[in-house]
Amino acid sequence: MRRMASVYVRWVDAVNYRIGRIMMYGIFVMMGILLWSSISKTFFLPTLWTLEMAQFAMVAYYITGGPYAMQLGANVRMDLFYHDWSVRKKAWFDAFTVLLLIFYLGVLLYGALGSTAYSLGYWGQEPLVYFAGLLTGTEEIGRLERSSTAWRPYIWPIKAVMILGFFLMLLQAISELIKDIATLRKVDLHVV
């Protein structure tokens, strides 16, 4: 069991580390989009797509970068008492709060699945059944949702990024829980 936990932590941490390192450069994508927006508004005709594309890039940037930030401990934490606690007490507190986070991420992931199913033209109440049907061929994509702006891009790609980000964050939260339990049990996961 300890070996499985160690493999899981190493795998999830490696995947989220690599994705996070790639997404770090997403800030430059957003800067490029916003720079083009300023240039086009000043010297040419204003473009319809720049503001919404910058918003989509920002969503992808922070949702897929979140697991990396969690892994590095770069998330915001109320440090009024926490810094004075022992390592064991911190692990207890972190294990409790990460359980709440796992529940919250599960709710977010389910909501993102429902929202993505809606953007693919599914009007029912069971998004998991719909996606299973897409895989087996018993369901088909309906009328695709579009943004209500003048540019009118399809919404499903950014919603799919949200599913990916919430899923990766959920995996990382479980990894952090395993690390906290290992700290409480005084087990080194890197030795296995």
N, C-alpha and C positions, 0 to 999 in steps of 0.2 A: 504494500500500500504506500509505503514511504517512497519507494522508487517511482511509482505512478505519479505521486504528488510532485516529486522533483522534476520528472519529465514534463509534466503539465506546466509547472511554473517556468521552466527553462524555455519551453516552446512558446507559450503565450508572451512571456517577456521579450523573447527574440523577435516575434512577429510585430508586436506593438512598438518595440524599439525601432525597427526598420521603417515601419510606416510613419512613425512620429518623426524620424530624421528626414524622411522625404517630405512630409507635410510642413516641416519647418520652413521650407522654401516657398510655401504657398503665399506667404506675405508678399513676395516679389510678384507673384501672379496678380494679386489684388492691387498692388501698387501700379503695375503695368496697365491694368484695366482702368483704374482711376486716372492715371496720367493720360491715357488715350482719351478718356472722357473730357478732361480739361482742355487738351489740345484741340479736339474736334469741336468743342463748344466755342473755343476762342477763334480758331482759324477756318474751320469748315462748318458744315451743317452738324448740329448735334445728333448723336447716335441714339437710337432707342434702346439698345441692348446693354449699355455699359453699367448703369446703376443696378439693374437686376442681376447681371452677371457678376458684379462685385459682391452682391449679397449672397449669391450661390457659392462663390469662391470662399467667402467668409464662413458660411455654414460648413462647407467641406473642411476648411482649415481648422476650426475649433472642435468640430465633432470627431474628426479622425485623429486630431492631436490630443484629445482628452485622455485617452488611455496612456499615452506616453507621459503626459504631465503627472498622472496618478502614479505611474511607475517610478518616476523620479522624485516623488513627494513634493512637486512644485505647485500643488493645489493650495488654495487658501485655507488656513486652519486657524481657529480661535486659539491663540497661544497664551491665554491668561494664566492657566495653571499647567498646561500640558508640558511645557519645557522643564519644569521642576520634577516631573514624575520619573519613576524608575522605568527601565526598559520593559519590564514585565507589566507594569501598570499601563504603560502606553499601548502595549500589545493587547491587553484586555479591552481597553477603550476603543482601539482601532478595530478589533474584531467585532465588537458590538455595533459600531457605527457602519462598518462595511456590510453587515447583514442588512441594515436599513437601506443602504445604497443598492444592494443587490435586489431587494424588493422593488425599490423605486425604478431601477433600470429595467426590471422585468415589465413593469407597467408601461414605461416609455417605449420599450421594444414592441410590446403588443399594440400600443397605440400607433406606432410608426408602421407596423405591418398593416393595420386597418386603413391608415391614411394612404399608404402606397397602393393597397388593393383598390381603394376608391379612385385614386388617380389613374389606375389602369382600367377603369370602367366597371368595377364590381360594386354592386349596390347592396349586397347582402350583409349579414351580420357576422359571418364566420370567415375572417381573412385567412386563417391557417388552412381551412378546407379549400379556399379559393387557390392559394398558392400550391397546395398539393395537387389540385385539379389541373393547374397549369403544367405541372411537371408530368402528370400522367396523360394529359391530353383530353380530360373530361371537361375542362373549362377553357374559355378563350378570352383574349383581351377584348374589352369593349371600347367604348368611346373614351379616348384619352383626355384627361383633364389638362387644361391649359391655364396659364396665368391670365388675369384679367387686364393686364397692361397692354399698351399699344404693340409691344414686341411679341407677346403671346407665346412664350416658350412652353414646351411640355414640362410638367411638374414632376413626373415620375423619376427622372434621373436623380434629382436632388433628394427626393424621398428615399430612394434606394441607398444613397450615401448615408442618410440618417439611420437606416436600418443597419448598415455596416458599422457605423460609428457606435451605435448603442450596443450592438453585439460584441464588438471589440472591447468596449468599456465594461460590459458584463463579464467577459472572460478575464479582464485585468482585475476586476474587483474580486472575483473568485480566487485569482492568483494571490492577491494581497491578503485575503482571508487565510489561505493556506500558509503564507509566510507568517502571519500573526500567530496561528496555531502552532507552527513550528517553533516560533520564539517562546511561546508559553510552555511548550514541552521541552525546550532546550535541545532542539534537534536542528542540525545543520543540513539544509536541503542540498547544499552544493557538494557534500561529501559522497552522496549516494551515487 
